[in-house]
Amino acid sequence: QVQLVESGGGLVQAGGSLRLSCAASGRFISINAMGWYRQAPEKTRELVATITDGGATSYADSVKGRFTISRDNAKNTVSLQMNSLKPEDTAVYYCNAVAKTRFYGDRSTYWGQGTQVAVSS
């Protein structure tokens, strides 16, 4: 019902920057919230940042002051600007959306395929 496609991952040196983008498409009434999660090798998936349709944001303590999440409601996209990257930021980053659809309920969760971010020291 909702498809999410991420882009922008890559390999950078410590202290560098990357910008991740995610575009949502499909048949939905509205997208209530979008966010980014990440999963490092041999670790569980963790929340990085979220943003509501009203613009309220939240961040994991480990990325506060370095990462910025934003969205364009008209285009149904969400971005994550990552500055001052550290080796511990290395992970697969996943786009997430909570959407209201005609057939699947008011709050259904969808995931993108993931994009790799690698930070070298």
Buried (B, 14 or more C-beta within 10 A) or exposed (E): EBEBBBBBBEEBEEEBEBEBBBBBEEEBEEBBBBBBBBBBEEEEBEBBBBBBEEEEEBBBEEBEEBBBBBBEEEEBBBBBBBBEBBEEBBBBBBBBBBBBBEEBEEEBEBBBEBBEBBBEE
